Structure formats: structure tokens, C-alpha cells
Amino acid sequence: MVPFRSEITIRRPIDQVFAYMADPQNYAKWMSGVTGAKSTSDSLQRGSKVQMEGRFGMWNLDEPMQLTAYEPPREFGMQGTVGPMFFDGKWEFESNGNAETHVTVSGEFRMSGLWRLAEPLFAGEVRNGEAKELEKIKAQLEG
């Protein structure tokens, strides 16, 4: 498994930041490679599945991701498989007061089969991608 972690402070209240980021309808606005997403259940909760569409590198994103955590406005997490990559991530939210929210994304991924040999190459891409996503969210919510 290859770990990743990135964090940022966004000048918006925790409820707003969580609501924006945890809503599958917004995933395509900030998640790299995602062109669409929708929950397959009536409400979001731990165990819910989110059908995502898009592309990550050379692989199509066409399998559901499962929510592994969902505790508004403190955290949500998801895991799933994209091509030969298994992804397990969690976004945590902490109010800093003054209408600021500190967001931390962390988790790990692993490649299967012969792709495991390429994990070091993907490590930088995933880590940079997570940081860029947080910067994108910050610009969207503060802009």
C-alpha cells in the first residue's frame, strides 16, 4: 500500500465545505478524472455506493465506490477500484473558527498484478493529484 496525505485551510464554515465536498453531484467539479457521479441510494451514509464515471490515466472509472465513513460535517471516506488500482481515502474536516475549515485528505492505494511494479510512479501522481484537488476546492469555495 502507498500512503498519501494532503491538507489545506479553506475560508468557509465547516458545514459549507463538507456539504460541497461530500455531495456526489459536485465530485466532477473537483475530483480529477471524474465526469459524473450519483449516489445509488436515497441518502448518503456509511456503506452507500456512489456510481462514478470518468477516466483515471488509461483506465475508465465505471465501478461504484463505497462510502466507508460519513459523519457530517466531520468526515467522509470512500474506497473502490479503478482499473488495477484500489483506492481508500478519507476527508476530515475541522473548524478553525472565524469561518475557516481545515481539510485533510489521507489514505492509501495499491496496484494489482504486474502494475504493482509501477506503484512508485503512481505514488507521486496520486499525492500531487490530491493536493491539486484541495487547491481547486479552495479556489471554488473562496472565489
Buried (B, 14 or more C-beta within 10 A) or exposed (E): EBEBEBBBEBEBBBEBBBEBBBBBEBBBEBBBBBEEBEBEEEEBEEEBBBBBBBBBEEBEBEEBBBBBBBBBBBBBBBBBBBBBBBBBBBBBBBBEEEEBBBBBBBBBBBBEEEBEEEBEEBBEEBBEBBBEBBEBBBEBBEE
